[in-house]
Amino acid sequence: MNIATLFLSIAVVIIAWQQWQVARNKLRLDLFDRRCKVYEATMKFLAEIARKTTFEDSQLVEFYPTSDASFFFRADVVDYLSQIRHRALEMRTHRTLLKS
């Protein structure tokens, strides 16, 4: 009876360890997916600015969900994304002033 309990305990530990590994890998995959979405939104926004040298409010709104980036990136990346948004708005303001 002692040997059966020992083997059962070992099996439970192995299964628990495997479940922990699967959960950890899923967390890493989810984090990658969310980071990738922020990257794609940023690249799309910057490509639009590079192509037209301006952007629409709807495009800024699509880019703005990168404010969630503070949950997925370090502070330096979040600051960089904030600078992109700020400079894009400055560019549009200067462009509007130059037109008038």
PyMOL commands that set and color helices and strands:
alter all, ss='L'
color gray80, all
select helices_A, chain A and resi 2-52+57-71+75-99
alter helices_A, ss='H'
color red, helices_A
deselect
rebuild
show_as cartoon
